[in-house]
Amino acid sequence: MHNNFSETAYQEMLQKLFHRFPSFQKAGASAYKPGIANMEFFDQLAGHPHRAYKIIHVAGTNGKGSVSNMLASVLGAAGLRTGLYTSPHILDFRERMRLISPDGSIEYVSKEYVWDFVHRWGETFDHLDLSFFEITTMMALCWFADMKVDALVLETGLGGRLDSTNIVTPVLSVITNIGLDHCDLLGGTLEEIAFEKAGIIKPGVRVVVGESNDLTDPVFERKVLYTNLPEPMFMGDRSRIMSFLTFADKSVPHLWDRHDEILRKMDLQGIYQKKNLRTVLAALDTLRMDGNFAGCDFSDEKTAEAIIHTAERMDFHGRWEKLSDSPYIICDIGHNEHGLKYNFAQLKSMTDSGEFSDLIIVYGSVADKDVDAVMHLLPSGARYIFTNASTTRALPGEKVLEKYLASCKNENTAPGVAEVAENVPEAVLRALDLCESIVAENPHAKPLIYIGGSTYVVSEAVEFISRTQLLRGRQQESRHI
């Protein structure tokens, strides 16, 4: 174990892993391998590690990360050693695998464990031609078993039915919402995408859906019905079967009477968190009914405090996260129309209210997103710096600018001041220069910088700011609001 391990060797191994088995986030559809047969075989070889703990399985178009982190925070506060598996990471690969203990301490998978796992199973990776996500998912399932967690909050990577995580049988399935994203892989309609997400629904397992929709509700209802009909425990009783399905926005979960207070205090301050909070509270109601969690301390104050301090407790980044107070910089990994409509509306309200004088948006996207659908959401009056991350999936900043100008023409609206930066670091520096110019002209001005549109734009911006200590000497506060 750990033979020949060193920091340099570890970093080289990771780069080879990224290169040999590219992630979907880096390579796009070419890295996506639908189907779970290889994972099931790998799972058998590894001894079915996920059977050692209880699992809450989380899917959905948007909000998976926030919902998963909130649930893990609450479970940890309730007295459970709780694992959390999410993707992608912002700065460090090990962010994907975290463990929160009842005392509130956070532990990441160690570099030595990653090293040992890759060397132990390397030939299996080659033999099965596993994807990057298949490898990291099994690594996580094994690590959590070795760490003897009581529970695991497991976030899907893409879709659900054919996702690598779908080899598990959870105690609860959560589907946050359905939006048009990854249409080339999951389907071109909400119903088709809902069908893929509904693939995580298992016989006898309760389901919480965050947001109801006339088009997608019947998909989930049919899936619950058809999945459970063969089970003798239901004896064909449709009403009993459907009692296993909860639509969070059609229910009034426990603590919802305090949602305004909780939202006001939360360190996750995106306005979209209201929907995520309701989903989490509905999921916790379901867990309270489950004998698997008898004896856990789901008291109101512990639950509320764990949700309020989710970002701090879980070391959770990239969701409406404040990087600096002066200049005021927010980053968020919302990357599709369904998510960005909330972000851009919130930014507009922050300037319309007079809280901030100017809005500077650093925006970049990947080429396989429906960028045209996002352009009409961009707030008027903002200054734009379009850029691209250093990934083959990135849409060049010049193309984003073209789409923005075309959208303004189609909408018959005057475009804002817009420019292109060759890369993310250049875009960040240009945004800071704009801030300084604005304040030089008006010392009372308070500009706001927003960085987003792509997970990799956010990741590279945060890495650049951290590595160069770019904001050193400025009034830089906690990474969470």
N, C-alpha and C positions, 0 to 999 in steps of 0.2 A: 504494500500500500504506500502511496505517495512517492514511489521510486522516481528519482530524478526530478522531483517537483521543484520548481523555482518560479518566481514571479514572471520572469522572461519566458520560460517554457510554457507557463500557463497562458499568457497572452498570445503566444504563437499558436498554441493548440486551439484557442478560441477562434482566431482568425481562420485557421484551416477548417474548423467546424462551420463557420459562417460561409466560407468559400465552397467547401465540398457539399454542404447541405444547406443551400441558401434558404433564408426565411421568406415567407410570403411577403412580409412588410418590405423586404429589400428587393426581391426579384419579381413580385407579383404572381400572376396566375401560373407561371412556369414552375413555381415552387409548391403549388397547391396539389396535393395528392388525395383526392376524395376516396372515401372508403376506409373502413376500420379493420379489415382483415389482418393487415400486417401488425397493427397495434394489438389486436387480440392475441396474435401469436407471440409477439414480444412480451405481452403481459403474462402469458402462460410461462414463458421462459423465466421471467422475473419473479414468479410465484404469486401473482395477483396481489401486489402490495396494497392496493386501494381498499381491499376488504378488511383492513385492520382498523378503519376509522369511519365515522359517519361523514357523508358528503352532501353539501348543498351545491347543486349544479346551476350555473347562471349563464343564460344566453340572451341575445337581443341585439338590435342594431346599434343603439346608443345607450349609455348609462351602465354598461356591464361593470366597468371598473369601479365607479363610485358605489354602486349597489354592493358589489363584492367586498370592497374595503369597509363599508359601513357594517355589513353583516359580520365580517371577521372581527371588527373592533368590539361589537356587542357580545359576540360569543366569547371572546377573550375576557371581557369584563365580567361575564356571567360565570367564570370559573373554569373555562375549558382551554386546554392547549390547542390553539387553532392555527391551522395552516392556511395559506392564501396563495393561489396560483393565478397569475394574471399575465397579460401580454399586450403590447410589446413593452420593452423597458425604455427608460429615458436616457440614463447614463451608463448603468452597469447591468450586464446580463443577469446578475444574481438578484436584481429587483423582482424578477418573475416569481421567485420562491421565497416567501417570508413566513415567519412563525411568530405569533404573539402569545405570550404566556399570561396567566391570570394576574401576575404582578405588573403587567403593562410593558414588559421588556420585549424588544423586537430582535429577532435573529434572522439573518439571511443565510441561505445555503453557502457553505464555505467553498473557497476556491479549491481546497484539497479534495472535497467531496466531488466537485465537478470534474476535476482531473482524474480521480479514481474511476468515476462512472464512465467517462469517455474511453479510458484505456481498457476497462473491463469489458465493455460492450462494443468496442470499435468494429470487430469483425461482423457482429450482428448488424450494425448499421449498414455495412457494405452489402452483406448477404441479402438483407430485406430491402435495400435501397430506400432507407427511411428518410423522411423529410426532416428538416430542422425542428419543426414543431412536434413531430412524433418523438424525436429524441428528447427534447426538453420536457415534454409532458411525462414521459416515463421516468425521466430523471427526477422530476418533482414528486411523482407518486411514490417512488422508492424512498426519496429523502424524508418525506413526511411519515412514512411507515417506520423508518429507522429512528426518527425523532420522537416516535410514539405520541403523535398528536391524537387528540380526542375527536377533532372534527376538521374538515377541510372545506373551504369555500373555493370551488373550482370553476374558473371562467373559461368558456369555450373560446376557441381561436377564431373560427369562421363558420357561420351557419350553426349546425347542431347535429343533424341526422348523420352526416358523414364526417363530423369533426373528430379529431384524435382523442378528445376527452370523453367521447360517448361510449367508451367501454365500461363505464362505471354504472352502478345502480345507486342513486342517491336516496336520501331521506326526504328531499324536497327539490323540486325543479322550479327555477325562476326564469321567466322570460320578460325582459324589461319592456321592450316595445318593438315595433316592426316599421322599418323605413326602407326606402329604395337605396340600397347600397350593395356593392359587389354583385350587381345584376348579371354580369357575364358568367358568374359562377353559381348564383343562388336562384336566379329567375328574374324575369322582368316585371312581375306584378307583386303587389303586397301579399296576395294569396299564396303565390309560389314561394316567396321568401318566408312567410309564416309557416308553410309546410316544412321547410328545412329546419327552422328554429324549433318547431314542435317535435322534431325528431328526438329531443332529449327527454320527452315524456315517457315514463316507464309504468308498467302495470303496478297498481296499488300505491303509487307515489303521488302525493299531493302536488298541485301545480299552482303557482301564483303568476299571473300575467299583469304587468305593470299598467299598460295602457290598452283600453278596449278600442275596437274599431269595427264598424259594421261589416267590413270586408274580411277581416282576419278572425273575428270572434268565432264564426262557424268552423274555421279550420281547427282551432284549439278544442272546441267542443267535440267535434268529430274524432279528433285524435284521442282525447281522454276516453270517449265512449268506446271506440273500436279497440283501443289498447286494453281496456279493462273488461270488455264483454266476456271473454273466455274464462275470466276468473270466477270460480264458484262462490267466492265470498260476496259477490254482488248479486248473483242469481238473476241477472238480467234487469235489475232495478235501475232504470235510467236516472231517477232522481238521486239515488244514493251515489251513483257514479259521478254525476255532475257536481255533487257536494265536494268532490275532490279538486274542483277548479275554482279559483278565486280571481276575479278581476279587481285589482287594487283600487282603480279609480271608480269602481262601482260600490266599494265598501267603505266603511268608516272604521279604520283599524284603531286599536288601542293607542293612546297618546296623540291621535290626530287632533284632538282638541287643543293640543299645545304646539301644533306645527309652526305657527307664526313665531313663537318664542324660540323654538329649536332652530328654525331656519335663520333667524336673526343672529343667533349665537354661533352657528356652525362655522368651522374654519374652511369649509367648502362653500364658497359664496356665489357660484354660478346660479342664475335664476332657474336653470333647468333642474336644480337639485330638489325643488319642490316635488316633482314627479318621482324622482328617485327615492326621496324620503318616504313617500306614501307606499311605494313598492316594498321598501325595507320593513316598514311597520306591519304591512299585511303579511309579509313573509314571517316575521317574528310571531304574529298571532298564530300562524299555522304551526310553527315550531313549538309553541307553548302547548298545543293540543297533542303533540307527538310524545309518546312515552319514551322515545330515545333521549329526550332532553329533560326528563324528570330530575329534579334536584338542582337544576341550574338557577342561578340568581338573576332572573329577568325583571328585577324590581325597576320601577319607573325611573328613579333617579339614576341608577347605574346605567340603564339603557340610554336615557337621554344624554348623559354625560359622554358615554362612549360614542354616540353618533355625533355630538357637537364637536368632539375633538378627534374625529376620524383621521384627518390628514396628519395631525401631529402624532397620534398613537400608532398609525400604520406606516409612517414615513412615506406618505402617498403624494405624488407630484404630478404636475401637468394638467390639473383641472382647475381652471380659473385661479392660477397660482400667482401670487405676487412675488416677483423677483427683486424688486427694488421699490423704495418709497420716493426717492428723489434721484433721478426721474421715476415717475410711477410707471412700472412695467408689469403687465399681466401676460401670462402665457396660458394657452389652453389647446388641447389636442383634438378638439371638435373638428371633424374633417369632412362632413357631408351636409347636405341641405337640411336634413332633419335636425342635426345638432347645431349648425352654425346660425340658424335663424334665431335661436335664443341668444347666442353670443353677440351677434351684431345688434340685436334689439337692445340688449343690456348696455353695450357700448354707447349706442345712440342716446339712451336715457341718461347716461352718466355725463354726457356733454350737454344735452338739452337742459338738464337740471341746473347747470352751472357749476357742478362739482369739479369739472375739468374744462379748460378753455379750448384745448385743441386735441384732436385725435390723430395719431399716426399708426397706421396698420402695416405690419410686416406680414405678408401673406405669400404662401407657396402651396402648391398642390401636387399630387401624383397624377400621372397622365390617365390612369384608368378610373378616375373619379369623374362624376358628372359636374365639371367645373361650371358649365354654362348655367346649370340650375342654381348655382351659388351666387353668381355675379349680381343678380338683381337684388340680393339681400345686402350688399355692401352699403354701409351708411353714406349718405351724401354729406359733403363737407369735410370728409376725412382726407388726409394725405396718405397716399399709398406707395409702398415700396414692395414691388413684386419680385420674388426671387425663387430659387429652387435649391432643394437639398442635394447632397452629393450621393444620389442613388439613381440607378438606371430607370426607376419608375417615375422619377420627377418630371413634371411638365416644365419646360424652360420658362423662366420669368417673362421673356418676351412674348411667349404664347399666351400667358395669363393676362398680360397687358392688352394684347389684341382682343381677347375674349371680353375683357372689362369694357374696352372702348366700344366694341360691337354691341354689348348689352346696353350701354348708355344710349347708343344710337337707336336701338330697337325700342327702348323705353321712353325715348324722347326726353332724356334728362341730361343735364350738363355734367360731364365727368369731373371728378375731383382732380387735384394735382397728383400725378402718378409718375413713377419712374421705375427703372429696373436695376436691381443689384445682381451682380454676377453670381454671388454665392451668399449663404446665410451670414457668415461673419461680416461681410461687406454691408449687408442689409442692416445688421444690428448697429454697426458703426455709423451708417448714414442716418438711422433713426435717432441716435444720440446727438449727432451733429444738428439735426433739425430741431431737437429739443433745445439745445443751447442757443440756436439762432432765434427761436421763438421767445425764450426768456430774455435774451439780450435786447430784443426790441421792446418787450413788455415785462419788466421784473415781477409783475403781479400775475403773470400767466402761469397756468399749471397744466402742461401738456401730459397726455396719456399715451403710452406706447402699448399696443397689443400685438403679440406674436402668435401666429397660429395658421390654421388651414391644413397642416400636415403634421403628423406625429414627428416626422424627421426634421421638419423645420424647427419645431419646438426643441427637440433633442439636441440638434446642432447649435441652436442659439444658447441653450442652457449650458452646454458643454463649453462653448467658446467664452461665455461670460465667466464661468467658473475657472476655466484653465488660465485665462489671461488676467483674472482678478480685475476685470474691466471696470467694475463699479466700486473698486476699493477707494476709500476716501469720500465716497458719496454716502448719503444716508440710506444704507441698505439694511432692511429689517429681516425679520423671520421670513422663511420661504412660504409661509402660509399667512393669509389675511387673518 
